[in-house]
Amino acid sequence: MKRLVGLFLSLTICLSLTACQYSVVVTDEEGNTSTVISNEQEVPANLEGPYEVDRVVDGDTIIIDLNGVKTRVRFANIDCPESVAPEESGKENTEEGMIASEFTKGLLPSGSKVYLEYDVSKTDKYDRTLAYVYLDDGETMIERVLLENGFAKVYNDKNNKKYTDEFYKIQDEAKASKIGIWKDQ
């Protein structure tokens, strides 16, 4: 027991937070050091997850494994051009929609992990889960990334307004830069 207490007291643990990673440097009583790097980080308390991505449906919709149930999640407060709309819907699938869909697939490959943040309404009129979706770092919001790159526009939801003002600012910057769906406007 004395040896364990001595070993414990002689350990030097240094935490340095960088890019949501931490490294722990451990020194034993003989002066040998080892470093452990971990991608595990604390995520904000308002996020739920992580959940595994089953697949990307289109630019603004994914299917995740939500506690054993395949659940369709619609990204809150944004809208990407159509890419998989059925003909009878009257909506037109566009090249921009295909590009947005491929971009989202690149961000969220099957098996990747995401976190969800809810606003006032948790579902839409089509019974899809509405959420702000974050990469597994718990910091990078997909909606922001899509708006920044001109792959989406703001959808002004009457109930979910948590990030509406911020989203309009990001959209205005993308418009001014004439990128993505704003390139010809």
CORJO-V917703 format. One line per field, one symbol per residue. phi: phi as a letter, one per 40 degrees, with the letter a starting at -180 (. if undefined). Layout:
phi=???
This chain:
phi=.dcccccdcccbbbbbcafgbbbbbbbcccgcbabbbbccacbdcccbhcbcccaccacbabbbcbfgbcbcbcccgbacdcbbccdccgcbcbcccccccccccccbcdgcbbbbbbbcccbbccgccbacbbcccgbccddccccdcgcabcbcccccbdbdcccccccccccccfbfcccbb
